[in-house]
Amino acid sequence: MGILVIEKEDLKHNINQVKKYAKKSDKNLKIIAIVKSNGYGLGLKEYTNFLLDNGIDFFAVASTEEAIKLREFGLKEEILMMSSTAIEEDVINMIKNNITITIGSKEAKDILIKCIKKTNKKPKIHIKIDTGFGRYGYLYNDTENILKDIKELQKFAKIEGIFSHFSTSFYKEKWTRLQYERFLSLINKIEEEGIQIPIKHIANSSSFIRFPEMNLDAVRIGSAFLGRVAVANRLGLKKIGYLESEISEIKLLPKGWNIGYSNTYKTKRETKIAIVPTGYAEGYHMKLESDMLSFKNKIRDIIQAIKKLFKNTNLYVEINNKRYPVLGRIGMYHVTVDITGENLKIGEKVKMQANPLYVDSSVRRLYK
Ligand SMILES: *Cc1c(COP(=O)(O)O)cnc(C)c1O
């Protein structure tokens, strides 16, 4: 089995680049590090601690479970759970663990107030607005109900923030601007009622890089820290993470021998192969062509990536900084590599491309 290597110096570099770029736009701009989905695959605990050690002090996740886990790891800093929920058990748990709660509907608001009465605590909350993503949040033009709920919530909770989320900031500028305008116009209406909410935020990594003028008070950064953004890499970010495996077998195949499932590859000459015991089940070559993070489509993406790699594209692995072609289909736990004419040995380290997000959580993470 392979391990997922995370290059500490590169990760530090990315964090510093993000911080520098944030300061350039506004020296008080807050950075909220998104560590959902097992810290984008970098390991929830190790990754969060690494960010903490590098000056990040505000974290966000997308599930109650991950928020509570962070508290259990001993994290003292602010944790925003970005998904609005009306599930009572989750809300109680979050209040008890001092998690900042997102409210994006009347139902969530009602449950929150009920739970606050039960626990006798006053949680911090952020209001979520749907400006056209079609997921969590009050519809941005439902102004009357938003104002009513905010006024009621003010009596029970500390409203620290209000936020929305872009659906196309990695490519469609016009739609992104429209979402931004919708958000601002709602905020204006809220402020006209004499209500000031300190932290207004809408930016994710792509908009932070492309449209710093939309940063507002805080930016929510996930993929930029990994250097895996679907926009021009203006900040010189480095790609974080690769799989490291080793050669477990070497053998000679005669000319005209099939390799792998479905006989998609036949040797053209006598071929020396190395077998590397790491395959797509561990995340090898999953979704490399675009590192866009669309969690809704994760399953579909995986299926497409598998189909694609079955088409025998020009895949390679690296051994001692040299590329070697992968022959035939990638197996669940194996790849076969052409090392004809090379003097490589069993146990030789093999470097394989992988997006950490798709690397199975059973694979060990090594920060080095
Ligand atoms: C995942 C997520 C982000 C971070 O997005 P990146 O593009 O990875 O920076 C920000 N906000 C919300 C609500 C998210 O779900």
PDBQT file of the ligand as one rigid body, heavy atoms in Angstrom, charges set to zero:
ROOT
HETATM    1  C1  LIG A 401     -15.610  24.082   0.211  1.00  0.00    +0.000 C 
HETATM    2  C2  LIG A 401     -16.111  25.432   0.492  1.00  0.00    +0.000 A 
HETATM    3  C3  LIG A 401     -15.259  26.551   0.401  1.00  0.00    +0.000 A 
HETATM    4  C4  LIG A 401     -13.826  26.464  -0.069  1.00  0.00    +0.000 C 
HETATM    5  O1  LIG A 401     -13.778  26.363  -1.448  1.00  0.00    +0.000 OA
HETATM    6  P1  LIG A 401     -12.364  26.353  -2.221  1.00  0.00    +0.000 P 
HETATM    7  O2  LIG A 401     -12.751  26.646  -3.596  1.00  0.00    +0.000 OA
HETATM    8  O3  LIG A 401     -11.801  24.999  -2.039  1.00  0.00    +0.000 OA
HETATM    9  O4  LIG A 401     -11.544  27.399  -1.608  1.00  0.00    +0.000 OA
HETATM   10  C5  LIG A 401     -15.776  27.777   0.748  1.00  0.00    +0.000 A 
HETATM   11  N1  LIG A 401     -17.051  27.912   1.153  1.00  0.00    +0.000 NA
HETATM   12  C6  LIG A 401     -17.905  26.872   1.245  1.00  0.00    +0.000 A 
HETATM   13  C7  LIG A 401     -19.302  27.108   1.695  1.00  0.00    +0.000 C 
HETATM   14  C8  LIG A 401     -17.464  25.597   0.906  1.00  0.00    +0.000 A 
HETATM   15  O5  LIG A 401     -18.320  24.576   0.984  1.00  0.00    +0.000 OA
ENDROOT
TORSDOF 0
